[in-house]
Amino acid sequence: FHLDFIRRMLRYFLLRLGLLLEIAESLLLVILIIYAWLVQWPAGVIRSLGTFYGRKICHHFDWPFSLLDQLALVGILMLIANPLISQSVGFRLSFLMSALIQFYRANANVHPYSFRYSSEMTLACLLFSWPLIIYMNAEWSVFQIVVVIVFGLVFDRVFMPMMCLTTLLLYVLG
């Protein structure tokens, strides 16, 4: 889900530079494709790009696909392109968490940027990912809940913005 964060921040930055919306969106697409290539096209990145730009295509052509329909189409296309990707834990977790988040967003009664929403979402993702994680690692830690919730909240609000700022400063000053 870091790709959505990068996309939002980059879009905001490009628009603040004064670029026209169409130019900023085109430049953003090129940058995200280069990023996906640099990280060697993991399943989560393909899913994120596919669903984001699938949403734009559906909106442009006024197609009646829901977000879950678009997620399913991206998954099916990925499986057609590479059937062995179904054995990847990253593929499974990425699509499971995305479907869970889409379902939760549609049914949540709290503000999406509130502490309660973040905590509930993190806990739901943790609980739904446990079967796959336990299958992979054959173990479970009691402290996992606390660590995931605390780290998730701190990572979103502190570490991710600091990493982006540090990277930007390294490029500007270096």
C-alpha positions in Angstrom: 0.0 0.0 0.0 3.1 2.2 -0.1 2.5 2.7 -3.8 -0.8 4.6 -3.1 1.1 6.8 -0.6 3.8 7.5 -3.2 1.3 8.2 -5.9 -0.7 10.6 -3.7 2.4 12.5 -2.6 3.9 12.6 -6.0 0.6 13.8 -7.6 0.3 16.5 -4.9 4.0 17.6 -5.5 3.6 17.7 -9.3 0.4 19.7 -9.1 2.0 22.1 -6.6 4.8 22.6 -9.1 2.1 24.1 -11.4 1.8 21.3 -13.9 -1.5 20.9 -15.7 -3.5 17.9 -14.4 -3.2 15.9 -17.6 0.6 16.4 -17.7 0.9 15.6 -14.0 -1.1 12.4 -14.5 0.9 11.3 -17.5 4.2 12.0 -15.8 2.9 10.1 -12.7 2.1 7.1 -14.8 5.6 7.0 -16.3 7.2 7.4 -12.9 5.1 4.7 -11.4 5.9 2.3 -14.3 9.6 3.0 -13.8 9.2 2.4 -10.1 7.4 -0.9 -10.8 10.2 -1.9 -13.1 12.9 -1.0 -10.6 11.2 -3.2 -7.9 10.8 -6.0 -10.4 7.0 -6.0 -10.7 5.9 -7.6 -7.5 2.3 -8.8 -7.3 1.3 -6.0 -4.9 2.6 -3.3 -7.2 0.9 -4.8 -10.2 -2.3 -5.0 -8.3 -2.1 -1.5 -7.1 -1.3 0.0 -10.5 -3.9 -2.2 -12.2 -6.7 -1.3 -9.9 -5.9 2.4 -9.8 -5.7 2.8 -13.5 -8.5 0.3 -14.0 -10.7 2.6 -11.9 -9.6 5.6 -14.1 -10.5 3.6 -17.3 -13.9 2.5 -16.0 -14.6 6.1 -15.0 -13.5 7.5 -18.4 -15.7 5.0 -20.3 -18.5 5.0 -17.8 -18.3 1.2 -17.2 -20.3 -0.1 -14.3 -17.5 -2.2 -12.6 -17.2 -1.9 -8.8 -13.9 -1.7 -7.1 -14.1 -5.4 -6.2 -14.9 -6.2 -9.9 -11.8 -4.3 -11.0 -9.7 -6.1 -8.3 -11.0 -9.5 -9.6 -10.2 -8.5 -13.2 -6.6 -7.5 -12.4 -6.2 -10.8 -10.5 -7.6 -12.8 -13.4 -5.3 -11.0 -15.9 -2.3 -11.6 -13.7 -3.2 -15.3 -13.5 -3.6 -15.5 -17.2 -0.2 -13.9 -17.7 1.5 -16.1 -15.1 -0.6 -18.9 -13.6 2.3 -19.8 -11.2 1.8 -16.4 -9.4 -1.0 -18.1 -7.6 1.6 -19.9 -5.5 3.1 -16.5 -4.4 2.2 -15.5 -0.8 2.6 -11.9 -1.9 -0.1 -12.4 -4.5 -2.4 -14.0 -2.1 -1.9 -11.5 0.7 -2.1 -8.5 -1.6 -5.4 -9.5 -3.1 -6.8 -10.8 0.2 -6.0 -7.5 2.0 -7.2 -5.4 -0.9 -10.6 -7.2 -1.0 -10.8 -6.9 2.8 -10.0 -3.2 2.7 -12.6 -2.5 -0.1 -15.2 -4.4 1.9 -14.3 -2.6 5.1 -14.4 0.9 3.5 -17.8 0.2 2.0 -19.2 -0.8 5.4 -17.3 1.5 7.9 -19.2 4.0 9.9 -16.2 6.1 11.0 -14.0 8.7 9.3 -11.4 6.9 7.1 -8.5 8.9 8.6 -9.4 8.5 12.3 -7.4 6.6 14.8 -10.3 4.2 15.3 -10.6 3.4 11.6 -6.8 2.8 11.3 -6.8 0.6 14.3 -9.8 -1.5 13.2 -8.5 -1.8 9.7 -5.0 -2.9 10.9 -6.5 -5.4 13.3 -8.9 -6.8 10.6 -6.0 -7.2 8.1 -3.9 -8.9 10.8 -6.7 -11.4 11.7 -7.5 -12.2 8.0 -3.8 -12.7 7.1 -3.0 -15.0 10.1 -4.0 -18.2 8.3 -1.5 -17.5 5.5 1.2 -16.2 7.8 0.9 -19.2 10.2 0.9 -21.6 7.2 4.2 -20.0 6.0 5.9 -19.6 9.4 4.3 -22.4 11.4 4.2 -20.1 14.4 2.3 -17.3 16.0 3.3 -14.6 18.5 1.0 -13.0 21.1 2.8 -9.7 20.7 2.0 -9.6 17.0 -1.3 -7.8 17.5 0.3 -5.0 19.6 3.3 -4.6 17.3 1.3 -4.5 14.1 -1.1 -1.9 15.4 1.5 0.3 17.0 3.9 0.0 14.1 1.2 0.5 11.5 0.0 3.7 13.1 3.6 5.0 13.6 4.7 4.0 10.1 1.8 5.8 8.4 2.1 9.0 10.3 5.8 9.3 11.0 8.2 6.9 9.2 6.7 7.1 5.7 6.7 10.9 5.5 10.2 11.0 7.0 11.5 8.4 4.5 10.1 10.4 1.6 11.5 13.7 2.9 14.9 12.1 3.6 15.0 10.6 0.1 14.1 14.0 -1.4 16.8 15.7 0.7 19.4 13.2 -0.4 18.7 13.8 -4.0 18.6 17.6 -3.6 21.7 17.9 -1.4 23.7 15.0 -2.8 
